[in-house]
Amino acid sequence: MRIKSLFIVIFLSVFLLNCKDFSTDIIGDYFSNSEYYSPESSEDFEYKIDQFADLKIIRYQIPGWDELTLKEKKLVYYLTQAGLSGRDIMYDQNYRHNLAIRSALENVYSNYSGDRKSDDWMEFETYLKRVWFSNGIHHHYSNDKLKPGFTSDYLTGLMESTDTELITEAFEVIFNDKDSKKVNKSKDVDNVLLSAVNFYGPDVTSKDVESFYAEVTSPDPTKPLSHGLNSKLVKEDGVLKEIVYKSGGLYGVAIDEIIKWLDLAAGVAENEPQGDALRLLIEYYKTGDLQTWDDYNVAWTAATDGNIDYINSFIEVYNDPLAYRGSYETIVQINDFDMSRKMSVLSENAQWFEDNSSLMEEHKKDSVVGVTYKTVNVAGESGDASPSTPIGVNLPNANWIRGSIGSKSVSLGNIIHAYNNSGSSGRLKEFVHDDQEYDLEVEHGQLGDKLHTALHEVVGHASGQINPGVGTTKETLKNYGSTMEEGRADLLGLYFLYTPKLQELGLVEDWKSVGMAAYDGYIRNGLMTQLIRLELGADIEQTHMRNRQWVSAWSYERGKEENVIEQVKRDGKTYYNINDYERLRDIFGELLRETQRIKSEGDFQAAQDLVEGYGVKVDQEIHAEILKRNEQFTGAAYGGFVNPELVPRKDMSNKVYDIQVKYVNSFEYQMMKYAEDYGFLVKD
């Protein structure tokens, strides 16, 4: 938890037909010798490498790489290659024309010999980089279609000069208002029909989806299968039909490459449970069988030994307005031994947190089973996790596996570190209420964020239970299910962030200061600073932004009479100041209890009232003010990452004796290299 299929490949670009020329022409002419970065030391590492539109591109290091054995390095390499082999899948899942558009734009980029310094060309480059960042033509966060800063006539000229072809519909959609929202979660509309995401045929409605899955049952109702997770639902002659992602099926060419690398990974597995899990994942990719998917998740969850772990497959359902279908995602992880030892204490005390939470007694679990937590360092990401990545993950998502087997929670330590070291403090100074809030954030904010992520993933998602006879969250809460679950996990983390128990467990030295910093940061972000990511007048669509606002806004309103959180107006600027942290903790507890009740009882109306009432609409006066105040800062609102490049070193007999880590120096270089090396669906 966090946080698209190409039926017929249309009009392959000249770039793909002439990929042998790519290395010489593009890398040689436009990147020369600057594609790699060699820091003098890890302390001198430069994280930020590019900025455009509302985005910045960051590098991350891989701490501990040289401590791995050659076998472990090979395992990491094979897993990252498997992940990158499915890169095209995410583009196609996001929108049916993405691959054709990306291919055409890349062909222009690789072959255009005209003026590369003009304003129009700069706008073209920016648009292409935004498409790469978002895995398609819709913004990765707002879901709105990206708007090019050049005209259709200019693009036509570029395409003519580079012999680039693109079907009319795909060309026109770059500039028109069609398919304007990737995921539409608005109230009282057909969310499936009005979402551009490519999980459903263009004529499939929300009612079609609900009716189809109402008739689908699982062999064991106590262990419901994740129906719809790995398929596209279409209509053929008026009849609904699933087309499954698998070898020989949808995305089969890319999936066969994934299988090839996973098979190599299984051959160098660290232990038998890890190898068994990998072989089950291979079987799942071959068959598309959802029972095999559950068998794999059980095996993967239980395989906790070893220094290497991974996430791979169709997992998170945030991009589906009805939360059935999983987006392709991979993260390859190396254990951060020191931090994992410190944070495993949360897993060991998960039952204490459950017993002492504010949930109704009937909604508490008698036994929180098998929650594991690690801080890991990322070695490679792809799909829905790249370039924009989560900072913490808790899997698997199936509630019955969480309840009976447990889950794995990880905090992506080197990603968090890179985020924290890629910006400046100017924006923070602008939006804090006073010096005390600023000092608390500087001194304790990073630890507070890290602990909140850990509590959210380890305790939050593992906590609570659904009442007997009540359906799954996606069945009962529907399009509000994801934001309700993320808000519930946030609230449990917030409830325990301001408690001396954290200090008793040795996690902090000053629980009160850490808790105050965490509360300040959450309210400041939920009510103000996250709004810099939205255009003026827009509603909040993204799942996590919604949950942060409804948690913050409900809590602000609940404590208004007691002045728990005070809205301060000073010199024409708005601030929020917490006057009573103890009472705010109680309010978080009240909302946590209600949120769990809604989930446990499947109360759709209450979920809708909470999200629509507090999480969707934005105070336009404050929003305009926030945007105006933010104009002084050149830092981007969103950050994403380039991956380190893992390069096998071979001796004279062609035997691998090491895997080298190389840090890339250009976002464009990596994206074009990925297009050449992993564009399996486009080349098919």
N, C-alpha and C positions, 0 to 999 in steps of 0.2 A: 504494500500500500504506500502510498505517499500522500514520496510525492513521497478500397484500397487494393484492389487487385488489378492487374493489368491483363485483361482477357486477350487482347490482341495488341501487340506492340505496334504503334503507329508511327510511320514516317521517321525511321531512324535518321539521326543527324549524321552529317559528314564527319563530325568529330569521332563518332563511334566507328564509322567505317574506316577511319584512318588513325586508329588509336596507336599504331606503331610509330607514328610521327610525333606523338604527344610529348615524350620525354625530351626529344631533341628540340622541338619548336618552342614548347611552352616553358619547360623548366630551364632550358638553355637561354632563351631570349628574355623571359620576363622575371625569372627568379634568380638567375645566375648562381652565385655561391651563397646566397643569403637564406636558403630554405631551412637551415638548421642553426640552432643556438647552443653555444657552449659556455655555460656560466663558469666563472672562476671557482666558485664554491656554492654550496647550498644556501649559505647565508646571504650571498650576493645575487640570488636568483631574481630575475625580473619576471613578474607574473603577467602583467597586462601587455598584450602585443598589438591590439587593434581596437578601434572604436568607430562605429558608424551608426546612423539613425539613433535608436534608443538602446543600442547593444554595445557591449564590450566583450572582447575575446581574451581569454586568460589561459596561461599554461599551468599545469600542475606537475609537481615532482613525484617520484615514486620512492619514498623513504624505505630503506631496508632491502633494496633490490640486490645489492651485492652480497647480502647475507644469504640469499636463496641458493639452493643447490642447482646444478645444471638441469636436473630432472624437474625441479619445481619451476625453473624459468621456462622450460619447454612447455609445461602444463599451462602456464600463463599465456605463452605465445599462441598455442593452439586454441585456447579459449577466446582470446581476442580476435584471432582470425575467423573463428566461427561466428562471433558477434558481428564483425564487419561484413561478413558474407551476406547477411540479411538486411543490410542498410537500405537497399531499395524498397524493401517491404514497407517500411515506415512511411516513405514518401507516398506510396500508392494507397496505403490505408488512410492517409490524411486527406487525399483528394484524387479523384479519378484521372485528372489531367496533369498531375504533378510531375510524373516521370517524363512525359513528352515535353512539358515546358522546361524543366530543368535541363534536359538533354539539348534542346534548342539553344537555350541561353549559354550553356557551356560550349557549344559549338561556335557560337558567335565569339565568346571570350577567347577561345583558343585560336581562332583563325582571322579575326579582324585585323586589318593592316592599316586602318585609317587613324584619325586623330584620337589618341588615347588620353589626351589632356583636356579635352573640351568639357564643359559643364554637363552636357548630355551624356557623355561617356561615363563621367563620374557618377551620375545618377543611375546609369545602367549597372555599373559595378556594385553600387550600394544595393540596388534591388536584387541582384544575383546573390550577394552575400546574405541578404535577409532571407531569401528563399533557402539557401543552405542552412542558415541558423534555425529556421522554423520547420525544416524538412517539408517544405512546400510553400504555397502562395498565401497561406493564412498565418497571421501572427501567432507565435507559439503560446502566448499567454492570453491575449484578449480574444483570440479566435476570429478576429476581423480580417478580411482580405487585405493583403498588402497593397498599397497604392504606389504605382511607379511614378518617379519624378521626371519621366520622359514621355513623349507622345507615341502613339501607335505608328505614325509616319516615320519617326526616327527608328523604331524597332524594325519596321518593314525594310528600311534602307540597310540596316545592319545585317538583316537576314539575307537580303538579296546579294550583298557584297561578300557574303561568306557561304553562299549556296546552302543556306539552312532552311529546312522545311518544318512547318507546324500546321496541323489541321486548323481550319477556320475557327471552330468552336473553342479550341484551346487558346488560340491567339486572342480572340475577342474577350475571353473571360478575364484576361489580365487587366483589361481596361474598363469593362462594363460592371454593372451592379449584380450580375447573376452570381449565385452561390457565394453570397457575401459573408456568410457566417459558417465557419467550420463546424462548430458545435453550438446549436441553438437550444438554450435551456430556459427560454422565456416561458412565462405562465400563459396558459390558455391558448397555446398554439400547438400544431403538430410538430413536436420536436424532432422526430426522425425525418419527416418530409422536408423540413426547413433547414436541416443540417447538411452541409456539403461533404462531411466526412464519408469515406467510401466503404462503410461497413454494410450498407444496404443498397439494393437496387434503387434507381431514381424514382420509381413509382411505389415504393414500399412505405407504408404509413405506420405511425405509432400503434394504432389499433391492430394492424396486421401483425406486428411483432408481439404484442401482448397476447393476441389470440393464438398465434403459432405456439408460443412457449407455454401457454396455459394447457395445451394438449400434450406437452412433452413431460414424461415422468422419468424418475431415476429408479433403478432396480432396488435400491435401498433408500427409502425416504429419509432415514436418519443421516445418510451420507450423500446429500444431493450433488449430482454432477454439475459442472460449470457449463451448462448448456449455452451454446452460442459463442463461447470464448474464442474458438479458433476457426471461425467460418464467416462467410458473407451470406446474408439472407437476400434472396432475389425472387422475382416473380418470373416464371416461365409459363406462358400461355395461361396467365391468371392464377397459377398455382405457386404457392410459396415453397422455396427450396433452399437448403443450405449447401453452399459450396465450400468444402473444407480446405483449410491450409495444410498441405502435407506433400510429401514426395509423390509426384505424379498427379497432384491436384493443384489447387491455387497456390501460386508462388513456388511451385515445385522445383524450378531451376535453381533458385536461391537456396531453398531448403536442402537440396542435395549437396550444395557446397557446405552448408552448416553441418550436415551430417558427416561429411568427409573430415572436417576438422574436429568435431566432437569425438569421432572414432579415434583419431590420433590422441586426443586428450585422455580418453579412457585408458589408452595404452600406457600412459605415464601417470595415472592417478596415484595419489599419495597413500591411499589405503583402499581396502576392499569396499567399504560402504560408499566411499566417494565414486569408485569405479562402477559399482552397481547402479548408483543413481544416474550417472552419465549414460549408461547403456539403456536405462529406462527412458531417458529423455530422447535418445536416438530412436527408440521404438515408437515413441509418441510422434516424433516428426515423420516417421515412415508411415504410420497408420492414421494419425489424427484422432485416435481413440481417446475419449475423455476419461475413461476409467484408467487407462494407462497414465494419463496426466495426473490423476489423483495418486496412483501408485508411485509415480515419480516424486510427487511433492512429499509424500510420507517418507520415502527413502532419503530425499534431499534434506528434509528437516532433521532427520535423525543422524545425518552424516555431519557431525560437528567437529570431528578431529581433523587436524591438518592445518597448514598455513595458507592454503589457497581455497577460495570459494568463488561463487559466480551466481549471477542471475541471468537466465536465458530463456526466452520464448515470448508468447503472447500473454501478457500479464495484467497490467493495470487497465481499468475500464473507464477511466475519466473521459476519454475521447468519444465514448458512446453515450448519447443523450439518455439512453435507458439502461446503461451500465451492464450490458451483456458481453460485449466484444472486447478482447484484449489487444492492446497495441504491442507491437514487437519491441523488445527492449533487452539489452544486455549490459551487465556491469561485471567486470572481472576484478577480484578483490584479493589483497594480500593482508594478512593479519597484522595489526599494529599491537604488538605484544604488551607494551607498557600501558597504553590507554585501555585495552581490553581487560586487563587485570583490575584496573581501577573501577571500570564501569560494570563489570560483571556482578558487582554487589547489588545492582538494581534487579537483575534476574533472580538472584538468590533471595531477595526480599519482596518479590512480586506479590506474594500472598498477603504480606503485611499491608501493602498499599491497597490491595483489594478490600481487605477487612476494614481498613480505616478510611475508606473513601466515603463520599457523601451519598452514594447510591442507596436506593431503597434496598432493604435486606433481601427481598425476593429477587432482585436483579443482580445480586452479587454471586460470583462463582465460589463454590465451596473449595475448589482446588484449581489454581491457575497452573496449568501443566507446561513444563518444558520450555519456558521462555528463555532464549539465549540471546546474549547481547555482546557485540564486539565493535570496537572501533577498528576500521579497516582503511587501507590505502588503496585507492583505485589505480588499476594498471591499464584499463581500457574500457571504453563505453561505446555504445552504438544504439541506433533506433530512437525510441522515445526518451532515452536517457542522455542523448547527445545531439547537439552541443549543450543544450540546457539540461542540467542534471539535478536530481534530488540531492539533499544532503544527508538523508536518512531513509532507510527502507525497512519495512517489516513484512515478511512473507512466510508462508503462503497466505493467500487471501481467503481460502475456504474456511468458513467458521467452524465446521466440524473437525477439520484437521487441527486448527488452533486449539480447540477444546480438548481433543483427545490425544494429540501428539505434541502440540506446541508450535512454536514459530521461531524464526531467526530474525533478530533485529540487528541492524548495523548502522553505524554512523560513519559517514565517508570523511575520515579525518583529514586527508590531504586536500580534498575538495574544499572543505570548510576553511582550512588554513589558507588556501589560495584565494578564496573569496575575501577573507578578512585582510589580506595583504595586497589587494589589487586596487584599492581606492584611497580616498582622503577623508578627513573628518569634517569638512566644510558643511556638508548637508546636515550632519548630526547637530552641529552648533546652531544651525538655522531653526531646527524644529524642536529642540529641547526647551522646556519651560524655564529652567534656571541652571545655575552652575552645579548645584547638587545633582540634578538629573544627569548632566553631562559627565560629571566626575564618576558617578555610579556606573554609567554605561562604559566609559573608558576603562575603568578598573575591573568591573565584574560582568560586563555585557556579554563577552564572548563565552565565558563559562556558563552564564545563565542560558544563553542560546543553546549551547551544547547539551546542558542538562535537560532543557525543555524538549529538545529533539529526542534524547534518550528516554525520557519519561513518556513522551508521546508514543514512541514506537514500541518500547518494551512493555510498559504498563498500560498505556492508553488503549492500544488496539487489542491487547489481550484481555482487557477488563470487561465485565458485564456479560449478561446472557439474555437471549431472546426467550420470551414466554413460550411454553409448550403450545404447539398448534399454530404459532405465528410464522408466516413465511420469512424468507430471507429479506434483507434490507432492500435489495434492488427490486424485489417483488412488491413490497409494501410501501416504501417511501419513494420508489420510482426515480424520477429525475432529481430528487432532493437527497437521495441516498448517500452519494459520495460526500457532499459537503457536510451532511449531518454526521457522518462517521469521522471525518477529519476534525470537525469542530468538537466532537465528543472526546477524541483523543487529545486535542489541544487543551480542553478544559481539565481533564484529569491531570495532565502535566502541570498546568497552572495551579491547580489546587494544592499540589504537593511541592511546588517550587518555593513556597513561602512557609517552610516548616523546619524546626530544628532537627527533624529526623535526618535530613541530608547531612548535617554536620555530625550527628551521631554515627552515621555510616562512613564517615571519613571522606565524603565526596566534596565538601567545601570547608573552608576555614571560617567563613562568616556567612551563615545561612541567611541572615536578615538582609545584608547588603546585596547578596546575589539575588535573592527573591525580589527585592525592591527594583533592582536594575531590570530583571526579567519582566516584571509587571509594567514598569514604565515603557520598556521597549515594545511590548505587545500592544498596549493601548495606543501608543504613539503611531505605530505602524497601522493598526487596524482602523483607526479613525482619521489618519492624515497621510502619512508618507507613502503608503502603498497606492494612493490615488495618483501619484506622478506617473503611474503606468497606464493610466486611462486617458483617452481623449475627452475633452470637456463635453458633457451631455450624455456620455455613454453609461449604460448600466454595467454592473459587475457581472461577469459571466463565469470567470475562472473559479474552479471549485475551492481552492485554498484562499483566494482573495475573499470570496463570499463568506467562508467560515470565519476568517479573521474579523470581518466587519460585523457579522451578526453576533459573534461572541462579545466584541468590544462595545457595539452600540446598545445591545440589550443590557449589558452590565452597567454602562453609563446611565441609561435611563432608570434602571432598577435602583441605583444609589443616588438619584438626583435629589430627592428630598433631604437626604442626609449629607449631601455634598461630598460623597465618597470620591467621585472624580469631578473636578471643577474645570469648566471651560473658561479659559482666561482670554480676554481680548486686550492686547497691548500694542500700541502704535500701529493699529490697523491689522494686526496679525493674531491668529488664533493659536492657542496652546491648550494642552490638557494636562492638568496637574492632579496627581493622586494624593488626596489628603488623609486617607485612612486605608492602609494596606491590609490590616486585619479584617476590616469589614469587606474589602474587595475580595479577599479570599473566600469569605462566607458567600458572597454573591456568585463567585465562580462555582462554588459548591452547589448552590441552588440550581444554577443553569445546567451543571453537569447531571444532577439528579433528574431534571426534567428531560434533558436530551436522551439520557439512557432510557427513561420511561417511554419516550416516543419510539425509540428503536425497539425496545422490548415488546411493546404492544402493537407496533406497526401502525402508529397513528399518523396517517398521511396528512390529514388536515392540520394537525399541530405543526408538523414539519414545514408544510407550505406556509403557514402563518408566520413561523419563526424566520424562515429564510427570506420570504418575500417582504416581510415587515421590517427586517433589519439588515439583510445581507445583499440586496440587489440594487436598490435605489441609492443615489449619492446626493448629498447636500450640495447643490450646484454652486452656491455662494462660497462655501468652504473649498470646494474643488477648484474653482477659478482662482481663489487666493493661493492655494497650495501650488498650482501650476505656475503662477506668477512668481512666487517666492523661489521656485526651483529653477527659474530661467537663468539664474546667475551661475549655476553649476554646470560644468561641462561633462561631469561623470554620467555614464549611461545608467538607465533604470534597471537594465537586465544584464546579467553576465552569463557567458557560456564558455565552453572549453574546447581547445584542440587537445588531442591525445598525444602522448609521447609515442614515437615510432619505435617498435621493437624489431630489431634487425638481427637475424641469425648470422653468426660468424662461423665460417667453415674452413677446414684445413685443406691440404692438397688432395686428400682422398675424398673430399666433399662431405666430410663428417662434421656435424655441428659441435663446436667446442665451447660456445658461449652465445648468449643473446644480449645484444647491446641496446641500451636505451639512448635514443636520440630525440632531442626536443626541437620541434619544428618552430620556425620563425615567421610563418605566414599562414593565415587562415585559408587564403586562396589556394596556396600550394597543396595543403592537405586535402581540401575539398576536391580539387581537380585530380589529385592522385587517387583518392577514393573512388571517384567516378570511373577512372580507368581500371582500377584493380578489382572493384567490387560491384560494378554496374551490371549484375547478372540479369536482372529483369529487363533492362533496356536493351541489352545485347541479344536477348533470347529471340 
